[in-house]
Amino acid sequence: MSTALNELTASQAAAMIASRELTSELLVQACLDRIAEREDTVEAWAFIDPELALAEARRRDNEASTGPLHGIPVGIKDIIDTSDMPTEYGSPIYKEVRPPWDANCVAQVRAAGGVILGKTVTTEFATYAPGKTHNPHNPKHTPGGSSSGSAAAVADYMVPLAFGTQTAASVIRPASFCGTAAYKCTHGQFGLAGVKMAAQSLDSLGVFARSVADLALMRAALIGAAPDIKPRATAPRVGLCRTPQWSEASPETQQAVELAAEKLSAAGAHVEDIGMPDPFPTLVGLQNRVMLFECARNFRYEYDEHNKLLSDKIRGLIEAGQSVSYENYAQALMTRDRCRQMLTDLFISFDVLLTPSAPGEAPEGLDATGNPLFSRMWTFLQAPSVNLPGHLGPNNLPVGVQVVGSYGQDDQLLSAAAWMETRIV
């Protein structure tokens, strides 16, 4: 084969397994070989048991297909519970804790025939304190967070699919930094039972992959439907949204977005600049207010009972959240609801919005995971979004663009993103 097995997309591998051209065991072994080769550099995994993964792959090879992920290895972010592996939430408080259950999304992956390859590194409780993972393109740079291990593992060809979660920018930003496709669902579309909660108004499940078709494959497994991205009969209507924070985007991010817009227009898409009226410019700050308020309450047990095992970063986050009043929190949610209706009205004229994924390339250093600025607003509005890779910055590191869809219109978003992904490179 011209493509190494571990470099196959999930869709390619699933088709080959279905036609008996490939076994799950061979695919999983190829991924494990890549991990053995690169893990000392990338450090994407919090837990991996090669024999456990191979045994599950052999079971898949000896049974009839049970779903769209049959035989496909999947990485699980380590804030997501697994019954046969530890779930530590990136914290010493939960060292070697093994839940007696699978999270909803893990159970759905198994039911769809997937193979759980291992647990990927997360920041502490999916917040700000980084884990050990390095950017696979340059290990001196952050992979982003909080879904750092999942993004790095997919980008480095260790696994074709991996779960992330997003409260501010924890799927889209690491996907941009590491150069993968990624999808964050409309808030509430995928169940979060068994996922460690940070902020209930914001948390959403996400997926890292090598193509939009792969993202649709995982979506199909999670909602119990056929993986079907309907080909577009016409080019999408694209709103070019530089956002009120455009001046904080680096030249490489501005270039990536504007070049993508030019290429889409040349390919036949209707691309039109849009502005974001008041009160949209306030939403970044309001998202942070809501996140602080909810995190302070959702991490109350850890703060009260295991305070000394918390990092200074999360302790500071919790204490800041304790100072946010309920009245200010409720006001922020009311502003969100008003803006979400305005956004829905905007989508009457557009299929998707094109906007930055991250401020720029992955910053050098591993002490922080980068600025979540350019996903905060969309996460707060609970809209679905996709990162599309394809641009390189001045340090030869990836820079993605973000495609945002209307609330609840995830299939339409993925259809438009599939049309766009080959036309922006």
N, C-alpha and C positions, 0 to 999 in steps of 0.2 A: 504494500500500500504506500501511496505517496504521502499520506498523512499518518503520523504516529497515532496509535490508538488513544492515548491520553489527550491528544489534541483534537479529537473529533468533537463536533458539537453534540449536545444531547439528542437533538433531532436525528442527526446522522447515525449516531450509535443506536438509538431506539429502532430505527428502520433496519439496521444490519442485524440486530439481535432478533427482531421479529422474523426476518427472512432466513435465520440460522447461518448467516455469514460470519457472525461474531457471537461469542459467548460472554455472558456477564462476568464470568471468572477472569477471562483474558483482559477485559476492559478494566476491571477493578485492580488486577495485578499491575497493569500498565500505569494506573494512577498511583498505586503504592510505590512502584519503582521510581516514579517522578518525585514523590514525596521523600523517599530515601535519598535521592540525589540532591534535592534542593532545600529540605526543611531546615538544615543547619543555618542556611543563609536567610530564608524568608520567615521561618518560625510562625507559620499560619495556623498550627493545630494546637488545641488545648488538650485533646485526647484522641488517640488513634490506636486501634487494636487490629492489626492486619489479619489475624486469623479469624476474628469475629466477622470482619467485612467479607473475607473470602468465603467463609461458611455460608453467609447470607446470599452471596452471589451464586454459589453452587445450588442452593435451594431454588433460586429463581431459574437457573438453567434446567432444573429437573421438574418444573411445573409449567402448566399452561399460563399464557400471558394473563395477568390480572389487571392491566391498565396501561396508560400511556407512558409510564416511567419504568416499564418492566426491564429489570436488569441494570438500570442507570444509577451510578453512585451519586450520592448527594451529601454535601457538607451541611452541618447543623450548627448555627451560631450558639455559643455556649451560655446563652440566657434562655434557651429553649429546652424543656425537659425531655430526657430520653430514659427509658426504663432499663436499658442494658449498658448505659455509659454514665459516668459522672456528669453532673451539671453544676458548675461552680460559680456562674454569674460573674466571672472575672474578679472574684473576691476571696480572700482567705477565710472569710466567715463560713463559706460553704465548701471548703476544701474536701474533696473526695466524697461529697454528698451524691447519693444515687437515688433519684426519685423512683417510686414504685409504679410510675406511669409514663406514658408518652404524651407529649403535648399534642393538641389537636392536629397541627400541621404535620408532625412526624407520623402520627397514625395514618393520616391521609396519604403521605408518601409511601408508607409501607403497603397500604391497601391498593395503591396504584402500581405496585411492583417494584418500587425503588429500593435501592440498597443504601443503608446509612453508613457512609464511609467513616465518619468521625465527627468530633466537635471542634469547631473553629474558634479562634481567639476572639474575645470581645473586650472592649474597655470595661472598666469596673461598673457593673450594673448598667451597661450600655450608656454611660454618661461620658465624663471628660478624661478620667485618668487612663492613659494608654496602656495597652497590653504590650506583649513582646514583639509583635509582628513588624516586619520591615516591608517597604515597597519593593516588589520583585523587579522593577525596572532599575532601581538604584537603592540599595539597602541603607543608604545614609538618609533617605527621605521617608516620611511617614506614608503609610498606606491609606491614611484617613481613618475615620471611626464613626460610629462605634463598631460597625461590622467589618473590622479590619481584617481578620483572618479569612472570612468568606470572600471578600473582594480580592485579596492577595492570592488565595488558593485557586480561584477560577482564572485569574489573570496569568498565573504561572503554570497553567495546565496540569494542576494537581487533581482537579475534580471539575466536571462540566457544569454542575449546578450547585448552588449553595444558598441557604437562607440568610437573610439579614433582617433587621428591624429598623424602623425609623421613627424618632421622636422629634428631631429637628432636621438633620441632614444625613443620617447614619447609613443610608443606602446610596443615595445619589452622589454624595461627595466622594466616598471611597471608590465608587465605580468610576468616577471621573479621574481620580488620582491614579487608579490602577489600570484603567483602559478597558473596562468590561461593559457589556450591556447590563442594564439593571432596571428593575420595575418595582415601584412602590404602589401598592393598591390603594384604591379609594378607602378611606378610613372605615373599618368595620366590615369590609367585604370578606376577609379571611379571618377565621376564628383565632383568638389569642389565648384560649385556655391552655395552661401549661407554659406560657411565656411570661417571664418575670416583668411585671408592669413597672413602668416609670411614670407615664402620664396618660391617663385613660382617654383624654380628649385628643391625643396626638399620636399615640403608638399605632403603628401599622406594620404588617408583615411585608417583607420585600424579598426579591430573588436576584441573584447574580448569575449571569450566563454569558454565552459567546455570541448569541444572536437573539433577535426579537422572537423568532420562531421557538427558540428554547424557553423564553419567558412565557410564551403562550402555552407551551407544553406543561410547565409547572402550574400555570393558572388552571388548566384543564384538570389536572390531578386534584387540585384543592377545591374546585367547585363541582367536580364530578361530571364534566362535560367533555365532548370531543375537542381535541386541540385544533381549532379551526380559526385561522386568521383569514377572513374573507378578502380576496383580492379587490382592491379599490378600482371601480370603473372610471373614476376621475381622480385627478391630483387633489391633495388636500388643500383646504383654505387655512393658511398659517398666519397667526398673529405674531409678529416680531415684538416681543416684550422685553425691553432692556431692563425693566424694573426701576423703581426709585433709587436703587443702590448701584446703578450702572457705573458711577464714578469710582466705586470701590473695586471694580473688576480690573484685573491686570490686562495689559495689552494682549496677551495670548488668549485670554478668555474673550475679550471683545472681538478679537480677530476670528476666533473659532465660531462664535455666534453669527457674526456678520458674513463670514465666508459660507457658512451653512445656508444662511438665508439666500445668498446669491446663487448658490448651486441649486437649491430647491426651486427658486424662481426660474432659472434656466431650464430646469427639467419639467416645467409646466405648472408648478404650484402657484397659487395666488398668495403672495406674501405681502402683508401690509403692516406698517408700524402701528403699534397701539400704545397709548399712555395709560397710566393707572391713577385715576383721580382719588381725591380724599374720600375715605380715610385709609386707602391702601398703604400709603407711606408709613403709617403707624403700625402695621401688622407685624413687622419683624420684632419690634419691642414688645408688642402684646403677646406674641407667641412665647417669648422668653418669660413673660410674667406668668402665663398659664402653666408653662413647664415647671417653673420654680414652685408654684403653689402646689401642683399635683405631686411632684417628686418629693417635696417635704413630707407629705402625708403618706405616700406609698412606701417610703423608706424609713418610716417612723420606728419600726421594730429594730432595724439595723442601727439606727442612730441612738436609740435608747439602750439597747442591750449589748451592742458590740462596737461602741463608738471608737475605741482605740484601734480597731482593725479596719476602720475606714480611712481612705486617703484624705489629705487636706482638701483636695479638689471637691470631692463629693460632700464632705462635711460642710464646706463653705456653700455649696449649692443648696443643701438642705436648710442651713441656717438662713440663707437669703430668702428661701421660700417660706420660711416660718414668719417672715416679716411682711409678706404680701397679704393684704386684707381680703376677706371674702368679697367685699363690695367691689374692690378693684378687679378681682378675678372675674366676678360675674359680669362686670362692665366689659371686660375684654372679650368674653364669649358673645356678648350681645353685638359688639362691633364685628366680630368674626361672622356671625350669622347674617348681618346686613351686607357685608362684603361678599359672602358666598352667593347670595342672591344676585348681586350685581355681576359677579363672575359668570353665573349661569346665564344671565341675559347676554353677556358678551359672547358666549359660545353659540348664540343664534347665528352669528356672522362668521364664526371660525370653527374649524374642526379641532385644532390644537393650537397651543401657544409654544413658541420657540424662545428659550430663555437660558441664562447661564446655569451651569451645574455647580460650579465652585468658583472661588475668586481667581484661581489660576492653577498652575502646576502644584503638585504636592510639595509643601515646604520641606526644606532640609531640617533634619533633627527628628528625634523620636519622643520628645517630651510633651508634645501636643499633637492633635490630630487634624489641625487646620480649622479655618473659620467656616461655620455652618451657614453663613449669611444667606446664600442664594436658594436654599431650600426651605428656610424657616416659614416664609409667607405661604408657600403652597402646602406645606404640611399642616399649618394652622388652618387653612381653608379646607383641609381634608380631601384635597383633589388627588387623583392618580397622576403619576409621573414616571418617565422613562429617561435613563441616561443613554445617549448614543455616543460611542467613542469614534475617533477618526482623525483627531487633530493632535499635533505635537507642539509643545512649547519650546522656548529657547534652550532648555536643558535636556531636550529630547525625551521629556516626560509627557504622558498623556494629558489631554485636556478634552473633556466631554462637553456636550450640549444637552440641555434638559428639554424634554417635550412634555408639556402638561396637558392633561385632558379635563373634560368637564366631570363634575362630581357624578360618580356612578356609571360613567361611560368608559369603562376600562377596555372593553373589547374594541370599541371604536378608536381609542388611543393606541392600542397595540397594532391595529390595522394601519393607521396612519404612520406609526413609527416604523413598521415593516417596509412601507413604501419609501420612507425617508432614509433608512439606514444605508442603503447602497448608493444613494444619490448625494450624500454629503462628504464622502471620502474622496 
